Amino acid sequence: MTNYDVVVIGGGPAGLAAAIEAHKNGVDNILVIERDRELGGILQQCIHNGFGLHIFKEELSGPEYAERFVNELRDLGISYQLDTMVLDITENREIHAINRKEGYKTIKAKAIILSMGCRERTRGALSIPGKRPAGVFTAGTAQRYINMEGYMVGKKVVILGSGDIGLIMARRLTLEGAKVEVVAELLPFSGGLTRNIVQCLDDYNIPLLLSHTVVDIIGRDRVEGVVIAKVDENRRPIEGTEKYYECDTLLLSVGLIPENEISKSAGIKLDPVTSGPIVNEAMETSVEGIFACGNVVHVHDLVDFVTEESRRAGKNAARFVKNELISDGDTFETKPGEGITYIVPHTVRVENIDDKLDLFMRVRNVYKNVNMVVKADGEPIKSLKKKHVAPGEMEHLKLDVNLIKEKNISTLTVELQNQKGERV
């Protein structure tokens, strides 16, 4: 058995930022475990730009963004292992992993940071009727084939779901010479960033059909076409609205799920809304000494937010190793109010916050001209005006710790109100 102070599971943007921050906060004995053939995670296949606007104040591609952290990790001498799969972690922070060179091995850590990212929902999760022909891909799989493996997935494409990966792939396929017939979205609003709708669909005259879904896949050996129908307010197809689209490829961009199979084995409590671990202000899970950050906690839309959150996890993991993290004292819960789907972190111990409490959340629907109101045990303590909020764009709220430090509160709520002060 080998021993480390901090072990980071996952070498993507979250894991890299967390490991670097832990090192900067006085911990040297760190190991990053990555199951892929290289560090950088999903960023290595995201060759489009738009990354780093918050962190570096410039526009970078995914590989460029990842490279900065990979280079810093190596310059600091932080150890990492590639092509290594973590099979299990225990509540006493024992990690069981395997790779081709060393075989099965056990690693003991004083603190663990979970940063495994997320995976795509597949066709099996959607129960789309029809045969099982070739030509049905998740958007991320198609992205890897085209950008990293050099394979073109199809020439005539329909995309189901308007998540950011699907929108970006609509543009990418068009630039590679394919014809994207349509993007269909089940919900009455897009799940992606507004800038991606404009830059990836509008700029290339690709139609977006809201409140539509695929109800049949035609073809035996290869996709020959799909049938798309309009859905009602209960998301059920409306008879008589079906339309056939000839295509050889169907891409699915229908949501992401945090990778938390090994989190469950450690007995970590998961949030049923986000499917990620319940975490506190230090990004510590319900199991002492195990921290989590990035898309394994909740799915982000900007990698810059992943980096900020992961730095907090790395810093607090280092504090835990050095016995500087306060584990007793009063805590309060954060609760999503009207119009809010979830809030991260889920619990807060004020003593561990230096200056600002960072709250990340998503709204339930598209709202215009609303107030985002923060309440401490029902008493408003802060209000922000928002011209436009949407589920596809994460909201990030910084709360001055002095607003809550002396109140001894039990619940912090965030809700949306209209201009009259009424709940939306």
C-alpha positions, 0 to 999 in steps of 0.5 A: 500500500502506498500513502499520500496526503491528497489523492485526486481522482480525475485529471480533468480541469477540476482535478488539475485545479484542485491538485495545484491549489492543494500544493500551493496551500502547503501539501506536497505529497499529492497524486492525481489518478486519471483513467484516460491516456492523457491529462486534461479530461473532456477539454482535450476534445473541445477544440472550439474557443470560448474557454478562460474568459473569467480565469485568464481574461482571454479566449482559449480553446479547450486544449489550450486551457487544459495545457496551462494547468497540465504544465503548471502541475508538471512544473510543481512536480505533482505526481500523476498516473494515467490509464489507471481506473479507480475501482472503489474507495472506502469511508476510511479513504482507501483507494483501490485502483488498477492499471496495466503496468502495476495491476491491482493496487491499494492507495491510502490517502489522508484526504481524497478529492473526487473530480471524475466529471460527468457522462452523457445520457444515452439512447437507453435512458430516453426509450426512443422507439425504433430499430437499433441501426448504426449512426446514433451517437451521443454528441460527446462521442461524435465530438471525440471521433471528429476532433481526436480520432479523425473520423466523420460520423455522418453527412446528414445529421439530426440533433436531439437536445439543445445542450451546449455539446449538441449546439457546438457539434451542430457548428462543428459538423457544418464546418466539416461539410455535413448538413445539419437538418434540425435541432429538436428540443423537448423543453420549451427553452434551450438547455444551452448557453445563449451565445451558443444558440447564436454562434452555432445555430443562428449563424449557420441557419440551422433551425431549432424546434422547441417542444419537439422530440424524436418519436421514431428512428427509421433504418435497419443497418444504418439510420435512414431518417427520424420522425420528429413530433411536437409535444404538449405541456406534459412532454407527450407527443401530439398526434398529427404533428409528426414530420419525417427528416431524412438523415444518416446520423442522429446525435443525442445531446440530452443531458449529463449525469455526474459520475458517482458510482465510486462515491456511492461505494464510499457511503457519500450522500447524494443530492437527488436533484443534481445526482452529485454529492451533498457538499459543505462550504469547503466542498467536503462531502458527507464523509469526513476527508473526502471532497468533491468538485466540478461536474461530479458535484453538479453540471457546470456550463463554464469551465472557469466556474469549475476551476474556481470551485475546484480551487476551493476544494483543493485549498480545503483538502490541504487545510484538512490534512494540516488539521486547520479545517474547522469541523465543529460549530454551528452550520446552516442549510441552503434551500432552493426557494421559488424558481430555483432548482438547487443550490451548492453548497448544501450546508455551510459552516461560517467559521471556514469562510474567509470573506465571501460565500460562493453560491452556485444554482440553476433556475427552473425556467426562463424568467425575465426582469426578476429579483434574486432574493437571499433570505436568512431564516425568512428575512431578506438580506440581499437582492439582485436584479436579473434581466434574464435567467435560464436553466441553461446558464448557471447563476453564481452569487457571492455573499458577504460573510458578514451578512450571516456571521452574527445571525446564527441562522438555520436556513439560507434560502434563495428565491426569485420574485417579480418586480412587485415582490411576489414569488414567480 
